[in-house]
Every structure is written in structure tokens, then in C-alpha cells.
């Protein structure tokens, strides 16, 4: 799903994409992610690398780190 990339809405594209991602995680028995402990510059760089170079590595690492964080903090 590329909601953030296609800019489907005037505002809230990234928030909508994160909420949708969390809904999918929860529906499949996984904990939601908050991305609250991610440095905003690192997050933006990871998104740019994904969208401009089609390279998922940086964002995948952020996702894994946030999943670990969520499990430790919330469950």
C-alpha cells in the first residue's frame, strides 16, 4: 500500500497509512506500532530512500526496531 506516496488526500496521508498499517497488524494478531521513538530525520530519510530508490532496507529496519519497541513497552 502506497498511501503516503500517492498523496490520496490533501492532508494526513502518512497518518492514514500508519493507521491502516496498524489495523492490518491488529487484525492479524500483532501489536500496533507508534513510531514515537524514531528520530524524525531518520524516518524521513527512510521514506525518501524507499520512494526515490525503491529500497526498503532503511524503512524495514525502522519498522523492526519499532515493533521491538512496541512489544517491550506495551505487551
PDB file of N, CA, C and O in Angstrom:
ATOM      1  N   UNK A   1       0.840  -1.164   0.000  1.00  0.00           N
ATOM      2  CA  UNK A   1       0.000   0.000   0.000  1.00  0.00           C
ATOM      3  C   UNK A   1       0.893   1.238   0.000  1.00  0.00           C
ATOM      4  O   UNK A   1       1.815   1.349   0.808  1.00  0.00           O
ATOM      5  N   UNK A   2       0.622   2.134  -0.880  1.00  0.00           N
ATOM      6  CA  UNK A   2       1.458   3.329  -1.018  1.00  0.00           C
ATOM      7  C   UNK A   2       0.648   4.605  -0.779  1.00  0.00           C
ATOM      8  O   UNK A   2       0.755   5.558  -1.551  1.00  0.00           O
ATOM      9  N   UNK A   3      -0.151   4.631   0.275  1.00  0.00           N
ATOM     10  CA  UNK A   3      -0.985   5.809   0.549  1.00  0.00           C
ATOM     11  C   UNK A   3      -0.172   7.083   0.684  1.00  0.00           C
ATOM     12  O   UNK A   3      -0.554   8.124   0.151  1.00  0.00           O
ATOM     13  N   UNK A   4       0.944   7.009   1.390  1.00  0.00           N
ATOM     14  CA  UNK A   4       1.769   8.209   1.568  1.00  0.00           C
ATOM     15  C   UNK A   4       2.330   8.686   0.237  1.00  0.00           C
ATOM     16  O   UNK A   4       2.428   9.889  -0.006  1.00  0.00           O
ATOM     17  N   UNK A   5       2.691   7.759  -0.611  1.00  0.00           N
ATOM     18  CA  UNK A   5       3.321   8.097  -1.881  1.00  0.00           C
ATOM     19  C   UNK A   5       2.339   8.710  -2.883  1.00  0.00           C
ATOM     20  O   UNK A   5       2.661   9.690  -3.554  1.00  0.00           O
ATOM     21  N   UNK A   6       1.148   8.130  -2.977  1.00  0.00           N
ATOM     22  CA  UNK A   6       0.208   8.616  -3.988  1.00  0.00           C
ATOM     23  C   UNK A   6      -0.504   9.893  -3.576  1.00  0.00           C
ATOM     24  O   UNK A   6      -1.177  10.520  -4.395  1.00  0.00           O
ATOM     25  N   UNK A   7      -0.361  10.291  -2.295  1.00  0.00           N
ATOM     26  CA  UNK A   7      -0.977  11.532  -1.803  1.00  0.00           C
ATOM     27  C   UNK A   7      -2.473  11.573  -2.142  1.00  0.00           C
ATOM     28  O   UNK A   7      -2.951  12.481  -2.821  1.00  0.00           O
ATOM     29  N   UNK A   8      -3.185  10.574  -1.653  1.00  0.00           N
ATOM     30  CA  UNK A   8      -4.614  10.449  -1.941  1.00  0.00           C
ATOM     31  C   UNK A   8      -5.453  11.554  -1.302  1.00  0.00           C
ATOM     32  O   UNK A   8      -6.554  11.850  -1.766  1.00  0.00           O
ATOM     33  N   UNK A   9      -4.930  12.162  -0.236  1.00  0.00           N
ATOM     34  CA  UNK A   9      -5.672  13.184   0.490  1.00  0.00           C
ATOM     35  C   UNK A   9      -4.883  14.490   0.518  1.00  0.00           C
ATOM     36  O   UNK A   9      -3.668  14.488   0.321  1.00  0.00           O
ATOM     37  N   UNK A  10      -5.572  15.603   0.762  1.00  0.00           N
ATOM     38  CA  UNK A  10      -4.884  16.897   0.872  1.00  0.00           C
ATOM     39  C   UNK A  10      -3.965  16.920   2.084  1.00  0.00           C
ATOM     40  O   UNK A  10      -2.907  17.550   2.048  1.00  0.00           O
ATOM     41  N   UNK A  11      -4.356  16.243   3.151  1.00  0.00           N
ATOM     42  CA  UNK A  11      -3.573  16.207   4.377  1.00  0.00           C
ATOM     43  C   UNK A  11      -3.783  14.855   5.051  1.00  0.00           C
ATOM     44  O   UNK A  11      -4.828  14.227   4.882  1.00  0.00           O
ATOM     45  N   UNK A  12      -2.806  14.420   5.800  1.00  0.00           N
ATOM     46  CA  UNK A  12      -2.961  13.212   6.592  1.00  0.00           C
ATOM     47  C   UNK A  12      -2.602  11.921   5.896  1.00  0.00           C
ATOM     48  O   UNK A  12      -2.987  10.852   6.370  1.00  0.00           O
ATOM     49  N   UNK A  13      -1.886  11.973   4.799  1.00  0.00           N
ATOM     50  CA  UNK A  13      -1.548  10.758   4.058  1.00  0.00           C
ATOM     51  C   UNK A  13      -0.689   9.793   4.876  1.00  0.00           C
ATOM     52  O   UNK A  13      -0.967   8.594   4.917  1.00  0.00           O
ATOM     53  N   UNK A  14       0.348  10.310   5.524  1.00  0.00           N
ATOM     54  CA  UNK A  14       1.215   9.431   6.323  1.00  0.00           C
ATOM     55  C   UNK A  14       0.479   8.896   7.542  1.00  0.00           C
ATOM     56  O   UNK A  14       0.626   7.726   7.894  1.00  0.00           O
ATOM     57  N   UNK A  15      -0.310   9.746   8.187  1.00  0.00           N
ATOM     58  CA  UNK A  15      -1.086   9.290   9.342  1.00  0.00           C
ATOM     59  C   UNK A  15      -2.085   8.210   8.924  1.00  0.00           C
ATOM     60  O   UNK A  15      -2.242   7.203   9.615  1.00  0.00           O
ATOM     61  N   UNK A  16      -2.754   8.422   7.799  1.00  0.00           N
ATOM     62  CA  UNK A  16      -3.707   7.428   7.302  1.00  0.00           C
ATOM     63  C   UNK A  16      -3.007   6.119   6.991  1.00  0.00           C
ATOM     64  O   UNK A  16      -3.529   5.050   7.305  1.00  0.00           O
ATOM     65  N   UNK A  17      -1.838   6.184   6.380  1.00  0.00           N
ATOM     66  CA  UNK A  17      -1.085   4.972   6.057  1.00  0.00           C
ATOM     67  C   UNK A  17      -0.674   4.233   7.329  1.00  0.00           C
ATOM     68  O   UNK A  17      -0.751   3.006   7.384  1.00  0.00           O
ATOM     69  N   UNK A  18      -0.236   4.974   8.358  1.00  0.00           N
ATOM     70  CA  UNK A  18       0.162   4.329   9.615  1.00  0.00           C
ATOM     71  C   UNK A  18      -1.036   3.703  10.319  1.00  0.00           C
ATOM     72  O   UNK A  18      -0.933   2.601  10.856  1.00  0.00           O
ATOM     73  N   UNK A  19      -2.172   4.400  10.319  1.00  0.00           N
ATOM     74  CA  UNK A  19      -3.378   3.840  10.939  1.00  0.00           C
ATOM     75  C   UNK A  19      -3.805   2.570  10.205  1.00  0.00           C
ATOM     76  O   UNK A  19      -4.161   1.575  10.838  1.00  0.00           O
ATOM     77  N   UNK A  20      -3.772   2.602   8.889  1.00  0.00           N
ATOM     78  CA  UNK A  20      -4.133   1.431   8.090  1.00  0.00           C
ATOM     79  C   UNK A  20      -3.178   0.275   8.367  1.00  0.00           C
ATOM     80  O   UNK A  20      -3.604  -0.871   8.503  1.00  0.00           O
ATOM     81  N   UNK A  21      -1.895   0.579   8.449  1.00  0.00           N
ATOM     82  CA  UNK A  21      -0.903  -0.458   8.762  1.00  0.00           C
ATOM     83  C   UNK A  21      -1.186  -1.079  10.119  1.00  0.00           C
ATOM     84  O   UNK A  21      -1.126  -2.298  10.277  1.00  0.00           O
ATOM     85  N   UNK A  22      -1.495  -0.234  11.102  1.00  0.00           N
ATOM     86  CA  UNK A  22      -1.807  -0.756  12.440  1.00  0.00           C
ATOM     87  C   UNK A  22      -3.065  -1.600  12.433  1.00  0.00           C
ATOM     88  O   UNK A  22      -3.130  -2.611  13.131  1.00  0.00           O
ATOM     89  N   UNK A  23      -4.059  -1.210  11.664  1.00  0.00           N
ATOM     90  CA  UNK A  23      -5.290  -2.008  11.566  1.00  0.00           C
ATOM     91  C   UNK A  23      -4.976  -3.397  11.009  1.00  0.00           C
ATOM     92  O   UNK A  23      -5.515  -4.397  11.483  1.00  0.00           O
ATOM     93  N   UNK A  24      -4.109  -3.453  10.009  1.00  0.00           N
ATOM     94  CA  UNK A  24      -3.718  -4.747   9.426  1.00  0.00           C
ATOM     95  C   UNK A  24      -2.952  -5.574  10.450  1.00  0.00           C
ATOM     96  O   UNK A  24      -3.199  -6.772  10.587  1.00  0.00           O
ATOM     97  N   UNK A  25      -2.021  -4.944  11.174  1.00  0.00           N
ATOM     98  CA  UNK A  25      -1.263  -5.664  12.203  1.00  0.00           C
ATOM     99  C   UNK A  25      -2.200  -6.225  13.277  1.00  0.00           C
ATOM    100  O   UNK A  25      -2.113  -7.400  13.631  1.00  0.00           O
ATOM    101  N   UNK A  26      -3.092  -5.380  13.788  1.00  0.00           N
ATOM    102  CA  UNK A  26      -4.012  -5.806  14.846  1.00  0.00           C
ATOM    103  C   UNK A  26      -4.930  -6.926  14.351  1.00  0.00           C
ATOM    104  O   UNK A  26      -5.171  -7.893  15.074  1.00  0.00           O
ATOM    105  N   UNK A  27      -5.435  -6.802  13.139  1.00  0.00           N
ATOM    106  CA  UNK A  27      -6.331  -7.817  12.577  1.00  0.00           C
ATOM    107  C   UNK A  27      -5.652  -9.176  12.451  1.00  0.00           C
ATOM    108  O   UNK A  27      -6.313 -10.215  12.424  1.00  0.00           O
ATOM    109  N   UNK A  28      -4.319  -9.153  12.375  1.00  0.00           N
ATOM    110  CA  UNK A  28      -3.572 -10.407  12.241  1.00  0.00           C
ATOM    111  C   UNK A  28      -2.887 -10.819  13.535  1.00  0.00           C
ATOM    112  O   UNK A  28      -1.985 -11.657  13.526  1.00  0.00           O
ATOM    113  N   UNK A  29      -3.311 -10.233  14.643  1.00  0.00           N
ATOM    114  CA  UNK A  29      -2.816 -10.650  15.947  1.00  0.00           C
ATOM    115  C   UNK A  29      -1.486 -10.053  16.372  1.00  0.00           C
ATOM    116  O   UNK A  29      -0.860 -10.550  17.308  1.00  0.00           O
ATOM    117  N   UNK A  30      -1.042  -8.997  15.701  1.00  0.00           N
ATOM    118  CA  UNK A  30       0.215  -8.346  16.054  1.00  0.00           C
ATOM    119  C   UNK A  30      -0.069  -7.035  16.776  1.00  0.00           C
ATOM    120  O   UNK A  30      -1.171  -6.493  16.688  1.00  0.00           O
ATOM    121  N   UNK A  31       0.932  -6.533  17.491  1.00  0.00           N
ATOM    122  CA  UNK A  31       0.735  -5.272  18.205  1.00  0.00           C
ATOM    123  C   UNK A  31       0.906  -4.096  17.236  1.00  0.00           C
ATOM    124  O   UNK A  31       1.650  -4.191  16.260  1.00  0.00           O
ATOM    125  N   UNK A  32       0.205  -2.979  17.519  1.00  0.00           N
ATOM    126  CA  UNK A  32       0.339  -1.787  16.671  1.00  0.00           C
ATOM    127  C   UNK A  32       1.676  -1.094  16.904  1.00  0.00           C
ATOM    128  O   UNK A  32       2.330  -1.309  17.925  1.00  0.00           O
ATOM    129  N   UNK A  33       2.072  -0.267  15.955  1.00  0.00           N
ATOM    130  CA  UNK A  33       3.321   0.487  16.056  1.00  0.00           C
ATOM    131  C   UNK A  33       3.012   1.960  16.218  1.00  0.00           C
ATOM    132  O   UNK A  33       2.042   2.464  15.653  1.00  0.00           O
ATOM    133  N   UNK A  34       3.842   2.657  16.995  1.00  0.00           N
ATOM    134  CA  UNK A  34       3.590   4.076  17.207  1.00  0.00           C
ATOM    135  C   UNK A  34       4.627   4.974  16.536  1.00  0.00           C
ATOM    136  O   UNK A  34       4.337   6.141  16.273  1.00  0.00           O
ATOM    137  N   UNK A  35       5.807   4.473  16.256  1.00  0.00           N
ATOM    138  CA  UNK A  35       6.905   5.242  15.668  1.00  0.00           C
ATOM    139  C   UNK A  35       7.290   6.434  16.542  1.00  0.00           C
ATOM    140  O   UNK A  35       7.884   7.391  16.046  1.00  0.00           O
ATOM    141  N   UNK A  36       6.962   6.392  17.831  1.00  0.00           N
ATOM    142  CA  UNK A  36       7.235   7.529  18.704  1.00  0.00           C
ATOM    143  C   UNK A  36       8.692   7.644  19.115  1.00  0.00           C
ATOM    144  O   UNK A  36       9.135   8.719  19.522  1.00  0.00           O
ATOM    145  N   UNK A  37       9.443   6.559  19.015  1.00  0.00           N
ATOM    146  CA  UNK A  37      10.850   6.634  19.410  1.00  0.00           C
ATOM    147  C   UNK A  37      11.790   6.760  18.210  1.00  0.00           C
ATOM    148  O   UNK A  37      13.002   6.589  18.349  1.00  0.00           O
ATOM    149  N   UNK A  38      11.240   7.055  17.046  1.00  0.00           N
ATOM    150  CA  UNK A  38      12.045   7.205  15.830  1.00  0.00           C
ATOM    151  C   UNK A  38      12.441   8.668  15.661  1.00  0.00           C
ATOM    152  O   UNK A  38      11.617   9.570  15.816  1.00  0.00           O
ATOM    153  N   UNK A  39      13.685   8.884  15.348  1.00  0.00           N
ATOM    154  CA  UNK A  39      14.144  10.229  15.016  1.00  0.00           C
ATOM    155  C   UNK A  39      13.447  10.664  13.720  1.00  0.00           C
ATOM    156  O   UNK A  39      13.444   9.926  12.734  1.00  0.00           O
ATOM    157  N   UNK A  40      12.859  11.860  13.730  1.00  0.00           N
ATOM    158  CA  UNK A  40      12.084  12.299  12.570  1.00  0.00           C
ATOM    159  C   UNK A  40      12.934  12.406  11.305  1.00  0.00           C
ATOM    160  O   UNK A  40      12.439  12.148  10.208  1.00  0.00           O
ATOM    161  N   UNK A  41      14.192  12.777  11.442  1.00  0.00           N
ATOM    162  CA  UNK A  41      15.079  12.874  10.272  1.00  0.00           C
ATOM    163  C   UNK A  41      15.333  11.479   9.698  1.00  0.00           C
ATOM    164  O   UNK A  41      15.302  11.294   8.482  1.00  0.00           O
ATOM    165  N   UNK A  42      15.584  10.502  10.568  1.00  0.00           N
ATOM    166  CA  UNK A  42      15.803   9.126  10.104  1.00  0.00           C
ATOM    167  C   UNK A  42      14.561   8.582   9.402  1.00  0.00           C
ATOM    168  O   UNK A  42      14.667   7.904   8.380  1.00  0.00           O
ATOM    169  N   UNK A  43      13.384   8.883   9.955  1.00  0.00           N
ATOM    170  CA  UNK A  43      12.129   8.427   9.357  1.00  0.00           C
ATOM    171  C   UNK A  43      11.949   9.028   7.961  1.00  0.00           C
ATOM    172  O   UNK A  43      11.619   8.319   7.010  1.00  0.00           O
ATOM    173  N   UNK A  44      12.166  10.323   7.850  1.00  0.00           N
ATOM    174  CA  UNK A  44      12.014  10.996   6.553  1.00  0.00           C
ATOM    175  C   UNK A  44      13.027  10.490   5.532  1.00  0.00           C
ATOM    176  O   UNK A  44      12.692  10.307   4.362  1.00  0.00           O
ATOM    177  N   UNK A  45      14.261  10.264   5.970  1.00  0.00           N
ATOM    178  CA  UNK A  45      15.282   9.718   5.064  1.00  0.00           C
ATOM    179  C   UNK A  45      14.884   8.335   4.573  1.00  0.00           C
ATOM    180  O   UNK A  45      15.015   8.028   3.388  1.00  0.00           O
ATOM    181  N   UNK A  46      14.399   7.503   5.485  1.00  0.00           N
ATOM    182  CA  UNK A  46      13.994   6.146   5.112  1.00  0.00           C
ATOM    183  C   UNK A  46      12.855   6.181   4.102  1.00  0.00           C
ATOM    184  O   UNK A  46      12.845   5.402   3.149  1.00  0.00           O
ATOM    185  N   UNK A  47      11.897   7.080   4.305  1.00  0.00           N
ATOM    186  CA  UNK A  47      10.780   7.200   3.365  1.00  0.00           C
ATOM    187  C   UNK A  47      11.266   7.678   1.999  1.00  0.00           C
ATOM    188  O   UNK A  47      10.837   7.157   0.969  1.00  0.00           O
ATOM    189  N   UNK A  48      12.154   8.662   1.986  1.00  0.00           N
ATOM    190  CA  UNK A  48      12.681   9.158   0.712  1.00  0.00           C
ATOM    191  C   UNK A  48      13.459   8.080  -0.040  1.00  0.00           C
ATOM    192  O   UNK A  48      13.313   7.927  -1.253  1.00  0.00           O
ATOM    193  N   UNK A  49      14.279   7.344   0.685  1.00  0.00           N
ATOM    194  CA  UNK A  49      15.051   6.265   0.054  1.00  0.00           C
ATOM    195  C   UNK A  49      14.099   5.241  -0.559  1.00  0.00           C
ATOM    196  O   UNK A  49      14.326   4.752  -1.666  1.00  0.00           O
ATOM    197  N   UNK A  50      13.028   4.921   0.175  1.00  0.00           N
ATOM    198  CA  UNK A  50      12.066   3.959  -0.354  1.00  0.00           C
ATOM    199  C   UNK A  50      11.393   4.489  -1.614  1.00  0.00           C
ATOM    200  O   UNK A  50      11.344   3.798  -2.631  1.00  0.00           O
ATOM    201  N   UNK A  51      10.877   5.709  -1.549  1.00  0.00           N
ATOM    202  CA  UNK A  51      10.131   6.250  -2.675  1.00  0.00           C
ATOM    203  C   UNK A  51      10.995   6.613  -3.873  1.00  0.00           C
ATOM    204  O   UNK A  51      10.561   6.465  -5.015  1.00  0.00           O
ATOM    205  N   UNK A  52      12.202   7.083  -3.631  1.00  0.00           N
ATOM    206  CA  UNK A  52      13.062   7.529  -4.732  1.00  0.00           C
ATOM    207  C   UNK A  52      13.924   6.412  -5.314  1.00  0.00           C
ATOM    208  O   UNK A  52      14.228   6.423  -6.507  1.00  0.00           O
ATOM    209  N   UNK A  53      14.322   5.443  -4.476  1.00  0.00           N
ATOM    210  CA  UNK A  53      15.235   4.396  -4.937  1.00  0.00           C
ATOM    211  C   UNK A  53      14.609   3.004  -4.891  1.00  0.00           C
ATOM    212  O   UNK A  53      15.239   2.014  -5.264  1.00  0.00           O
ATOM    213  N   UNK A  54      13.352   2.943  -4.427  1.00  0.00           N
ATOM    214  CA  UNK A  54      12.664   1.660  -4.274  1.00  0.00           C
ATOM    215  C   UNK A  54      13.473   0.699  -3.396  1.00  0.00           C
ATOM    216  O   UNK A  54      13.491  -0.510  -3.626  1.00  0.00           O
ATOM    217  N   UNK A  55      14.139   1.266  -2.386  1.00  0.00           N
ATOM    218  CA  UNK A  55      14.969   0.488  -1.476  1.00  0.00           C
ATOM    219  C   UNK A  55      14.281   0.474  -0.116  1.00  0.00           C
ATOM    220  O   UNK A  55      14.145   1.518   0.523  1.00  0.00           O
ATOM    221  N   UNK A  56      13.857  -0.681   0.320  1.00  0.00           N
ATOM    222  CA  UNK A  56      13.080  -0.827   1.539  1.00  0.00           C
ATOM    223  C   UNK A  56      13.935  -1.014   2.786  1.00  0.00           C
ATOM    224  O   UNK A  56      13.397  -0.985   3.893  1.00  0.00           O
ATOM    225  N   UNK A  57      15.228  -1.203   2.653  1.00  0.00           N
ATOM    226  CA  UNK A  57      16.073  -1.584   3.783  1.00  0.00           C
ATOM    227  C   UNK A  57      15.971  -0.627   4.974  1.00  0.00           C
ATOM    228  O   UNK A  57      15.743  -1.080   6.096  1.00  0.00           O
ATOM    229  N   UNK A  58      16.134   0.672   4.765  1.00  0.00           N
ATOM    230  CA  UNK A  58      16.144   1.640   5.879  1.00  0.00           C
ATOM    231  C   UNK A  58      14.792   1.661   6.592  1.00  0.00           C
ATOM    232  O   UNK A  58      14.741   1.675   7.822  1.00  0.00           O
ATOM    233  N   UNK A  59      13.705   1.663   5.830  1.00  0.00           N
ATOM    234  CA  UNK A  59      12.392   1.687   6.470  1.00  0.00           C
ATOM    235  C   UNK A  59      12.089   0.356   7.145  1.00  0.00           C
ATOM    236  O   UNK A  59      11.448   0.322   8.195  1.00  0.00           O
ATOM    237  N   UNK A  60      12.544  -0.730   6.551  1.00  0.00           N
ATOM    238  CA  UNK A  60      12.346  -2.044   7.155  1.00  0.00           C
ATOM    239  C   UNK A  60      13.030  -2.098   8.521  1.00  0.00           C
ATOM    240  O   UNK A  60      12.477  -2.655   9.468  1.00  0.00           O
ATOM    241  N   UNK A  61      14.223  -1.524   8.625  1.00  0.00           N
ATOM    242  CA  UNK A  61      14.935  -1.507   9.897  1.00  0.00           C
ATOM    243  C   UNK A  61      14.175  -0.673  10.933  1.00  0.00           C
ATOM    244  O   UNK A  61      14.084  -1.065  12.096  1.00  0.00           O
ATOM    245  N   UNK A  62      13.634   0.468  10.519  1.00  0.00           N
ATOM    246  CA  UNK A  62      12.832   1.288  11.429  1.00  0.00           C
ATOM    247  C   UNK A  62      11.599   0.507  11.884  1.00  0.00           C
ATOM    248  O   UNK A  62      11.257   0.524  13.066  1.00  0.00           O
ATOM    249  N   UNK A  63      10.942  -0.164  10.966  1.00  0.00           N
ATOM    250  CA  UNK A  63       9.755  -0.955  11.291  1.00  0.00           C
ATOM    251  C   UNK A  63      10.094  -2.034  12.309  1.00  0.00           C
ATOM    252  O   UNK A  63       9.376  -2.200  13.295  1.00  0.00           O
ATOM    253  N   UNK A  64      11.172  -2.764  12.083  1.00  0.00           N
ATOM    254  CA  UNK A  64      11.584  -3.832  13.002  1.00  0.00           C
ATOM    255  C   UNK A  64      11.918  -3.255  14.374  1.00  0.00           C
ATOM    256  O   UNK A  64      11.498  -3.798  15.396  1.00  0.00           O
ATOM    257  N   UNK A  65      12.666  -2.164  14.399  1.00  0.00           N
ATOM    258  CA  UNK A  65      13.017  -1.528  15.673  1.00  0.00           C
ATOM    259  C   UNK A  65      11.765  -1.067  16.421  1.00  0.00           C
ATOM    260  O   UNK A  65      11.679  -1.225  17.639  1.00  0.00           O
ATOM    261  N   UNK A  66      10.805  -0.504  15.706  1.00  0.00           N
ATOM    262  CA  UNK A  66       9.576  -0.033  16.350  1.00  0.00           C
ATOM    263  C   UNK A  66       8.702  -1.190  16.809  1.00  0.00           C
ATOM    264  O   UNK A  66       8.022  -1.086  17.830  1.00  0.00           O
ATOM    265  N   UNK A  67       8.714  -2.281  16.073  1.00  0.00           N
ATOM    266  CA  UNK A  67       7.975  -3.454  16.509  1.00  0.00           C
ATOM    267  C   UNK A  67       8.570  -3.973  17.813  1.00  0.00           C
ATOM    268  O   UNK A  67       7.834  -4.271  18.754  1.00  0.00           O
ATOM    269  N   UNK A  68       9.887  -4.083  17.876  1.00  0.00           N
ATOM    270  CA  UNK A  68      10.562  -4.491  19.119  1.00  0.00           C
ATOM    271  C   UNK A  68      10.226  -3.539  20.263  1.00  0.00           C
ATOM    272  O   UNK A  68       9.939  -3.982  21.375  1.00  0.00           O
ATOM    273  N   UNK A  69      10.262  -2.223  19.993  1.00  0.00           N
ATOM    274  CA  UNK A  69       9.925  -1.225  20.995  1.00  0.00           C
ATOM    275  C   UNK A  69       8.491  -1.406  21.500  1.00  0.00           C
ATOM    276  O   UNK A  69       8.247  -1.373  22.706  1.00  0.00           O
ATOM    277  N   UNK A  70       7.548  -1.595  20.580  1.00  0.00           N
ATOM    278  CA  UNK A  70       6.143  -1.754  20.950  1.00  0.00           C
ATOM    279  C   UNK A  70       5.935  -2.989  21.822  1.00  0.00           C
ATOM    280  O   UNK A  70       5.195  -2.940  22.803  1.00  0.00           O
ATOM    281  N   UNK A  71       6.580  -4.085  21.470  1.00  0.00           N
ATOM    282  CA  UNK A  71       6.450  -5.315  22.254  1.00  0.00           C
ATOM    283  C   UNK A  71       7.000  -5.092  23.663  1.00  0.00           C
ATOM    284  O   UNK A  71       6.377  -5.508  24.640  1.00  0.00           O
ATOM    285  N   UNK A  72       8.155  -4.443  23.777  1.00  0.00           N
ATOM    286  CA  UNK A  72       8.750  -4.196  25.098  1.00  0.00           C
ATOM    287  C   UNK A  72       7.913  -3.231  25.929  1.00  0.00           C
ATOM    288  O   UNK A  72       7.742  -3.442  27.130  1.00  0.00           O
ATOM    289  N   UNK A  73       7.394  -2.181  25.313  1.00  0.00           N
ATOM    290  CA  UNK A  73       6.697  -1.137  26.052  1.00  0.00           C
ATOM    291  C   UNK A  73       5.235  -1.460  26.356  1.00  0.00           C
ATOM    292  O   UNK A  73       4.732  -1.087  27.415  1.00  0.00           O
ATOM    293  N   UNK A  74       4.557  -2.138  25.454  1.00  0.00           N
ATOM    294  CA  UNK A  74       3.119  -2.281  25.582  1.00  0.00           C
ATOM    295  C   UNK A  74       2.629  -3.688  25.892  1.00  0.00           C
ATOM    296  O   UNK A  74       1.478  -3.861  26.291  1.00  0.00           O
ATOM    297  N   UNK A  75       3.481  -4.701  25.718  1.00  0.00           N
ATOM    298  CA  UNK A  75       2.988  -6.072  25.907  1.00  0.00           C
ATOM    299  C   UNK A  75       3.870  -6.880  26.807  1.00  0.00           C
ATOM    300  O   UNK A  75       3.587  -8.050  27.061  1.00  0.00           O
TER     301      UNK A  75
END
